[in-house]
Amino acid sequence: MDEAFLTSSSRGVLPIVMIDDQPIGAGAPGVLTRELQQRYDAWTEAHLEPI
């Protein structure tokens, strides 16, 4: 497995780098996960009002 991430509306995109002491991919957030984080953050910044 190269990458894993968890998503939710309140937390955005969260990288998963280890499961049961086994690294996922290189053990760091991957390119796709970082791209999704940036896009999600940009979308929420543009469309949501602060609470």
Distance bins in CASP14 RR format, pairs under 12 A and 6 or more apart:
PFRMAT RR
TARGET T0000
AUTHOR 0000-0000-0000
RMODE 2
METHOD distances of the structure
MODEL  1
1 16 0 0 0 0 1 0 0 0 0 0 0
1 17 0 0 0 0 0 1 0 0 0 0 0
1 18 0 0 0 0 0 1 0 0 0 0 0
1 19 0 0 0 0 1 0 0 0 0 0 0
1 22 0 0 0 0 1 0 0 0 0 0 0
1 23 0 0 0 0 1 0 0 0 0 0 0
1 24 1 0 1 0 0 0 0 0 0 0 0
1 25 1 0 0 1 0 0 0 0 0 0 0
1 26 0 0 0 0 0 1 0 0 0 0 0
1 27 0 0 0 0 0 1 0 0 0 0 0
1 30 0 0 0 0 0 1 0 0 0 0 0
2 15 0 0 0 0 0 1 0 0 0 0 0
2 16 0 0 0 0 0 1 0 0 0 0 0
2 17 0 0 0 0 0 1 0 0 0 0 0
2 23 0 0 0 0 0 1 0 0 0 0 0
2 24 1 0 0 1 0 0 0 0 0 0 0
2 25 1 0 1 0 0 0 0 0 0 0 0
2 26 0 0 0 0 1 0 0 0 0 0 0
2 27 0 0 0 0 0 1 0 0 0 0 0
2 28 0 0 0 0 0 1 0 0 0 0 0
2 29 0 0 0 0 0 1 0 0 0 0 0
2 30 1 0 0 1 0 0 0 0 0 0 0
2 31 0 0 0 0 1 0 0 0 0 0 0
2 32 0 0 0 0 1 0 0 0 0 0 0
2 33 0 0 0 0 1 0 0 0 0 0 0
3 13 0 0 0 0 0 1 0 0 0 0 0
3 14 0 0 0 0 0 1 0 0 0 0 0
3 15 1 0 0 1 0 0 0 0 0 0 0
3 16 0 0 0 0 1 0 0 0 0 0 0
3 17 0 0 0 0 1 0 0 0 0 0 0
3 23 0 0 0 0 0 1 0 0 0 0 0
3 24 1 0 0 1 0 0 0 0 0 0 0
3 25 1 0 0 1 0 0 0 0 0 0 0
3 26 0 0 0 0 1 0 0 0 0 0 0
3 27 0 0 0 0 1 0 0 0 0 0 0
3 28 0 0 0 0 1 0 0 0 0 0 0
3 29 1 0 0 1 0 0 0 0 0 0 0
3 30 1 0 1 0 0 0 0 0 0 0 0
3 31 1 0 0 1 0 0 0 0 0 0 0
3 32 1 0 1 0 0 0 0 0 0 0 0
3 33 1 0 1 0 0 0 0 0 0 0 0
3 34 0 0 0 0 1 0 0 0 0 0 0
3 35 0 0 0 0 0 1 0 0 0 0 0
3 36 0 0 0 0 1 0 0 0 0 0 0
3 37 0 0 0 0 0 1 0 0 0 0 0
4 13 0 0 0 0 0 1 0 0 0 0 0
4 14 0 0 0 0 1 0 0 0 0 0 0
4 15 1 0 0 1 0 0 0 0 0 0 0
4 16 1 0 1 0 0 0 0 0 0 0 0
4 17 0 0 0 0 1 0 0 0 0 0 0
4 18 0 0 0 0 1 0 0 0 0 0 0
4 19 1 0 0 1 0 0 0 0 0 0 0
4 22 0 0 0 0 0 1 0 0 0 0 0
4 23 0 0 0 0 0 1 0 0 0 0 0
4 24 1 0 1 0 0 0 0 0 0 0 0
4 25 0 0 0 0 1 0 0 0 0 0 0
4 27 0 0 0 0 0 1 0 0 0 0 0
4 28 0 0 0 0 0 1 0 0 0 0 0
4 29 0 0 0 0 1 0 0 0 0 0 0
4 30 0 0 0 0 1 0 0 0 0 0 0
4 32 0 0 0 0 0 1 0 0 0 0 0
4 33 0 0 0 0 1 0 0 0 0 0 0
4 36 0 0 0 0 0 1 0 0 0 0 0
5 11 0 0 0 0 0 1 0 0 0 0 0
5 12 0 0 0 0 1 0 0 0 0 0 0
5 13 1 0 1 0 0 0 0 0 0 0 0
5 14 1 0 0 1 0 0 0 0 0 0 0
5 15 1 0 1 0 0 0 0 0 0 0 0
5 16 1 0 1 0 0 0 0 0 0 0 0
5 17 0 0 0 0 1 0 0 0 0 0 0
5 24 0 0 0 0 1 0 0 0 0 0 0
5 25 0 0 0 0 0 1 0 0 0 0 0
5 29 1 0 0 1 0 0 0 0 0 0 0
5 30 0 0 0 0 1 0 0 0 0 0 0
5 31 0 0 0 0 0 1 0 0 0 0 0
5 32 0 0 0 0 1 0 0 0 0 0 0
5 33 1 0 1 0 0 0 0 0 0 0 0
5 34 0 0 0 0 1 0 0 0 0 0 0
5 35 0 0 0 0 0 1 0 0 0 0 0
5 36 1 0 0 1 0 0 0 0 0 0 0
5 37 0 0 0 0 1 0 0 0 0 0 0
5 40 0 0 0 0 0 1 0 0 0 0 0
6 12 0 0 0 0 1 0 0 0 0 0 0
6 13 1 0 0 1 0 0 0 0 0 0 0
6 14 1 0 1 0 0 0 0 0 0 0 0
6 15 0 0 0 0 1 0 0 0 0 0 0
6 16 1 0 0 1 0 0 0 0 0 0 0
6 17 0 0 0 0 0 1 0 0 0 0 0
6 19 0 0 0 0 0 1 0 0 0 0 0
6 24 0 0 0 0 0 1 0 0 0 0 0
6 29 0 0 0 0 0 1 0 0 0 0 0
6 33 0 0 0 0 1 0 0 0 0 0 0
6 36 0 0 0 0 0 1 0 0 0 0 0
6 37 0 0 0 0 0 1 0 0 0 0 0
7 13 1 0 1 0 0 0 0 0 0 0 0
7 14 1 0 0 1 0 0 0 0 0 0 0
7 15 0 0 0 0 0 1 0 0 0 0 0
7 16 0 0 0 0 0 1 0 0 0 0 0
7 33 0 0 0 0 0 1 0 0 0 0 0
7 36 1 0 0 1 0 0 0 0 0 0 0
7 37 0 0 0 0 1 0 0 0 0 0 0
7 39 0 0 0 0 0 1 0 0 0 0 0
7 40 1 0 0 1 0 0 0 0 0 0 0
8 14 1 0 0 1 0 0 0 0 0 0 0
8 40 0 0 0 0 0 1 0 0 0 0 0
9 40 0 0 0 0 1 0 0 0 0 0 0
9 43 0 0 0 0 0 1 0 0 0 0 0
9 44 0 0 0 0 1 0 0 0 0 0 0
9 47 0 0 0 0 0 1 0 0 0 0 0
9 48 0 0 0 0 1 0 0 0 0 0 0
10 40 0 0 0 0 0 1 0 0 0 0 0
10 44 0 0 0 0 0 1 0 0 0 0 0
10 48 0 0 0 0 0 1 0 0 0 0 0
10 51 0 0 0 0 0 1 0 0 0 0 0
11 37 0 0 0 0 0 1 0 0 0 0 0
11 40 0 0 0 0 1 0 0 0 0 0 0
11 41 0 0 0 0 0 1 0 0 0 0 0
11 44 0 0 0 0 0 1 0 0 0 0 0
12 33 0 0 0 0 0 1 0 0 0 0 0
12 36 0 0 0 0 1 0 0 0 0 0 0
12 37 1 0 0 1 0 0 0 0 0 0 0
12 38 0 0 0 0 0 1 0 0 0 0 0
12 39 0 0 0 0 0 1 0 0 0 0 0
12 40 1 0 1 0 0 0 0 0 0 0 0
12 41 1 0 0 1 0 0 0 0 0 0 0
12 42 0 0 0 0 0 1 0 0 0 0 0
12 43 0 0 0 0 0 1 0 0 0 0 0
12 44 1 0 0 1 0 0 0 0 0 0 0
12 45 0 0 0 0 0 1 0 0 0 0 0
12 48 0 0 0 0 0 1 0 0 0 0 0
13 29 0 0 0 0 1 0 0 0 0 0 0
13 30 0 0 0 0 0 1 0 0 0 0 0
13 32 0 0 0 0 1 0 0 0 0 0 0
13 33 1 0 0 1 0 0 0 0 0 0 0
13 34 0 0 0 0 1 0 0 0 0 0 0
13 35 0 0 0 0 1 0 0 0 0 0 0
13 36 1 0 1 0 0 0 0 0 0 0 0
13 37 1 0 1 0 0 0 0 0 0 0 0
13 38 0 0 0 0 1 0 0 0 0 0 0
13 39 0 0 0 0 1 0 0 0 0 0 0
13 40 1 0 1 0 0 0 0 0 0 0 0
13 41 0 0 0 0 1 0 0 0 0 0 0
13 42 0 0 0 0 0 1 0 0 0 0 0
13 43 0 0 0 0 0 1 0 0 0 0 0
13 44 0 0 0 0 0 1 0 0 0 0 0
14 29 0 0 0 0 1 0 0 0 0 0 0
14 33 0 0 0 0 1 0 0 0 0 0 0
14 34 0 0 0 0 0 1 0 0 0 0 0
14 36 0 0 0 0 0 1 0 0 0 0 0
14 37 0 0 0 0 1 0 0 0 0 0 0
14 40 0 0 0 0 0 1 0 0 0 0 0
15 23 0 0 0 0 0 1 0 0 0 0 0
15 24 0 0 0 0 1 0 0 0 0 0 0
15 25 0 0 0 0 0 1 0 0 0 0 0
15 26 0 0 0 0 0 1 0 0 0 0 0
15 27 0 0 0 0 1 0 0 0 0 0 0
15 28 1 0 0 1 0 0 0 0 0 0 0
15 29 1 1 0 0 0 0 0 0 0 0 0
15 30 1 0 0 1 0 0 0 0 0 0 0
15 31 0 0 0 0 0 1 0 0 0 0 0
15 32 0 0 0 0 1 0 0 0 0 0 0
15 33 1 0 1 0 0 0 0 0 0 0 0
15 34 1 0 0 1 0 0 0 0 0 0 0
15 35 0 0 0 0 0 1 0 0 0 0 0
15 36 0 0 0 0 1 0 0 0 0 0 0
15 37 1 0 0 1 0 0 0 0 0 0 0
16 22 0 0 0 0 0 1 0 0 0 0 0
16 23 0 0 0 0 0 1 0 0 0 0 0
16 24 1 0 1 0 0 0 0 0 0 0 0
16 25 0 0 0 0 0 1 0 0 0 0 0
16 27 0 0 0 0 1 0 0 0 0 0 0
16 28 0 0 0 0 0 1 0 0 0 0 0
16 29 0 0 0 0 1 0 0 0 0 0 0
16 30 0 0 0 0 0 1 0 0 0 0 0
16 33 0 0 0 0 1 0 0 0 0 0 0
17 23 1 0 0 1 0 0 0 0 0 0 0
17 24 1 0 1 0 0 0 0 0 0 0 0
17 25 1 0 0 1 0 0 0 0 0 0 0
17 26 0 0 0 0 1 0 0 0 0 0 0
17 27 1 0 1 0 0 0 0 0 0 0 0
17 28 1 0 1 0 0 0 0 0 0 0 0
17 29 1 0 0 1 0 0 0 0 0 0 0
17 30 0 0 0 0 1 0 0 0 0 0 0
17 33 0 0 0 0 1 0 0 0 0 0 0
18 24 1 0 0 1 0 0 0 0 0 0 0
18 25 0 0 0 0 1 0 0 0 0 0 0
18 26 0 0 0 0 0 1 0 0 0 0 0
18 27 1 0 0 1 0 0 0 0 0 0 0
18 28 0 0 0 0 0 1 0 0 0 0 0
18 29 0 0 0 0 0 1 0 0 0 0 0
19 25 0 0 0 0 0 1 0 0 0 0 0
19 27 0 0 0 0 0 1 0 0 0 0 0
21 27 0 0 0 0 0 1 0 0 0 0 0
23 29 0 0 0 0 0 1 0 0 0 0 0
23 30 0 0 0 0 0 1 0 0 0 0 0
24 30 0 0 0 0 1 0 0 0 0 0 0
24 33 0 0 0 0 1 0 0 0 0 0 0
25 31 0 0 0 0 0 1 0 0 0 0 0
25 32 0 0 0 0 0 1 0 0 0 0 0
25 33 0 0 0 0 0 1 0 0 0 0 0
26 33 0 0 0 0 0 1 0 0 0 0 0
27 33 0 0 0 0 0 1 0 0 0 0 0
28 34 0 0 0 0 1 0 0 0 0 0 0
29 35 0 0 0 0 0 1 0 0 0 0 0
29 36 0 0 0 0 1 0 0 0 0 0 0
29 37 1 0 0 1 0 0 0 0 0 0 0
29 38 0 0 0 0 0 1 0 0 0 0 0
30 36 0 0 0 0 1 0 0 0 0 0 0
30 37 0 0 0 0 1 0 0 0 0 0 0
31 37 0 0 0 0 0 1 0 0 0 0 0
31 38 0 0 0 0 0 1 0 0 0 0 0
32 38 0 0 0 0 0 1 0 0 0 0 0
32 39 0 0 0 0 0 1 0 0 0 0 0
33 39 0 0 0 0 0 1 0 0 0 0 0
33 40 0 0 0 0 0 1 0 0 0 0 0
34 40 0 0 0 0 0 1 0 0 0 0 0
34 41 0 0 0 0 0 1 0 0 0 0 0
35 41 0 0 0 0 0 1 0 0 0 0 0
35 42 0 0 0 0 0 1 0 0 0 0 0
36 42 0 0 0 0 0 1 0 0 0 0 0
36 43 0 0 0 0 0 1 0 0 0 0 0
37 43 0 0 0 0 0 1 0 0 0 0 0
37 44 0 0 0 0 0 1 0 0 0 0 0
38 44 0 0 0 0 0 1 0 0 0 0 0
38 45 0 0 0 0 0 1 0 0 0 0 0
39 45 0 0 0 0 0 1 0 0 0 0 0
39 46 0 0 0 0 0 1 0 0 0 0 0
40 46 0 0 0 0 0 1 0 0 0 0 0
40 47 0 0 0 0 0 1 0 0 0 0 0
40 48 0 0 0 0 0 1 0 0 0 0 0
41 47 0 0 0 0 0 1 0 0 0 0 0
41 48 0 0 0 0 0 1 0 0 0 0 0
42 48 0 0 0 0 0 1 0 0 0 0 0
44 50 0 0 0 0 0 1 0 0 0 0 0
44 51 0 0 0 0 0 1 0 0 0 0 0
END
